[in-house]
Amino acid sequence: MLRTLSRVSELPIVVKQLQKVRNRNAGAVTNNYVVSITNNTRQQHSKLTNGSSSSTINNNNNGCNISNVNSNNNNNSKQWSTRQQQLQISYASRRSYSKSFFGLFQSAAQTGIAKTNNYATEATIEVNRPFKLHRLDEGPATTVKLTKDEALKYYTQMQTIRRLETAAGNLYKEKIIRGFCHLYSGQEACAVGMKAAMRDVDNIISAYRVHGWTYLMGVSPIGVLAELTGAQSGCARGKGGSMHMYSPNFFGGNGIVGAQVPLGAGVGLACKYKGNGGMCLALYGDGAANQGQVFEAYNMAYLWKLPVIFVCENNNYGMGTSSERASCNTDYYTRGDALPGIWVDGMDVLAVRSATEFAINYVNTHGPLVMETNTYRYSGHSMSDPGTSYRTREEIQEVRQKRDPITSFKEMCIELGLITTDEVKAIDLKVRKEVDDATAFAKTDAELAVSHLWTDVSSNNLETKIRGTVGYNLDHIQERKGVNH
């Protein structure tokens, strides 16, 4: 929990601040924190207590225990050793969700840091909100490790998705993107956390809010934005648009509400048939959770023990209706009945990663599982929905300020020393330039010629002519220029 101290003389100040915090119990969670601080300075530091060679300060109210190892003075002054003196601080407290006390109370708890040259290379973190389990004796790991490289990767991915969605929204307002357009802003931690746990043999299929997933599954920002504008450089050559993007192992967005869920069960069946050890994430929203085909897919997957994770991305609103007004049971992770379930905080990328890792192992061993990621969308259901007729602007702003997945992750990583503010600025500038360049390209890229509209209808066409084209005589042409070919 404690940040690295630049001077050991700051410790008395820290102790006083800890004492002030002990009565803050509202909305708190009990956690244990351990921080190792290595001091390499040659300076002498002020005393903590009087009259002992090995001093201890105890506070029984807030559980603070500070031990000074290797101090060498019996009188009023103390000297800390000049080389590699280690101070261990153990603090057990009631954790608040505010950002008071030097920003020490973050969305995740620091329980250990490995450092190289005063920079953290790895941290052990306690997930913020506990998992909820259904028909499971044990759940995902609540203590997770995060390396510096992972921190940089996850932050870059979430920031890129946010920028892509902002660009898509602007292009839609300029009437360069037409038709339907559903933005993922606010839900980035769900996709990035799940992708972090996926292996090369794993698959994913989702609904129509998939611009971010398309990018995560290997399509460049140009490929995403050009597809949105209907240009030939799009991942589906401009034929699919917002709801129908694809790439290897990504079976795309689907425009029919809930239809992707039984398709995901079919992908799971294919994995089992091939015996490749893969599985499928079948994503749907809380609005689609009431579709009958979802429960049919649950039943068939359970009977056949298919390696499928049914993921309900619960952003609390199905189109313009809150989940409480639309569903008699809003605990979506329990809706599989015989299928086990997990509830996870969808605004915490590390919690989502941990839950997905657990789920992948489970479905490959026992069969299907339901996972609910509790998240929030900042925009309306689609670009035609202002998103403020069924919820207040104050509600949206509160989530942005208190639960934003990108901001909270960034602040936690800076607090732990995994990322510096300079690195954050560099990433932000790089992402902004990449997305801005892709936006400019997507605006000017040409559409496909009419003769290319009916190419690649089938991946392996057995007939020379395209069926069902009454009044036309169209040859089937395979160009295989799409990303998924």
Buried (B, 14 or more C-beta within 10 A) or exposed (E): BBBBBEEBBEBBEBBEBBEEBBEBEEEBBEBEBBBEBEBEEEEEBEBBBEEEEEBEBEBEEBBBBBBBEEBEBEEEEBBBEEEEBEBEBEBBBBBBBBBEBEEBBBBBBBBBBEBEEEEBBBBBBBBBBBBBBBBBEEBBBBEBEBBBEBBBEBBBBBBBBBBBBBBBBEBBEEEBBEEBBBBBBBBBBBBBBBBBBBEEEBBBBBBBBBBBBBBBBBBBBBBBBBBBBBBBBBBBBBBBBBBBBBBEBBBBBBBEBBBBBBBBBBBBBBBBEEEEEBBBBBBBBBBBBBBEBBBEBBBBBBEBBBBBBBBBBBBBBBEBBBBEEBBEEBEBBBBBEEBBBBBBBBBBBBBBBBBBBBBBEBBBEEBBBBBBBBBBBBBBBBBEBEBEEBBEEEEBEEBBEBBBBBBBBBBBBBBBBBBEEEBBEEBBEEBBEBBEEBBEBBBEBEBBEEEBEBBBBEEEBEEEEBEEEEEEEBEBBEEEEBBBE
